Amino acid sequence: QVQLVESGGGLVQAGGSLRLSCAVSGRISSIIRMGWYRQPPGKQRELVATITSAGSTNYADSVKGRCTITRDSTKNAVHLQMNSLKPEDTAVYYCKIDRIFPTATYWGQGTQVTVSS
């Protein structure tokens, strides 16, 4: 059974940094994309950043220049370095993995990030 375990969330002051990590447990292959999404209080879940198996990255405009997504293919892990955090970055952050053969999507349980002003 595949499980995604996120870590690294917490409370930080505006301007600070956090590094989120997502580790995949269980056997999984043919991952084509790994990413981070977030759900601010009272809002819908939204894209933060994704990275493909080829290393191509995509960022939400709101985090460009402040966040960097990386992956460790050997460990099936994905990380999100967040700098210059703002109060509007406060949200539950979710890790997501897309695979093929067979096609499937997996979500983590979420990790809370709170940025105080």
Buried (B, 14 or more C-beta within 10 A) or exposed (E): EEEBBBEBBEEBEEEBEBBBBBBBEEEBEEBEBBBBBBBBEEEEBEBBBBBBBEEEBBBBEBBEEBBBBBBEEEEBBBBBBBBEBBEEBBBBBBBBBBBEEEEEEBEBEBBEBBBEE
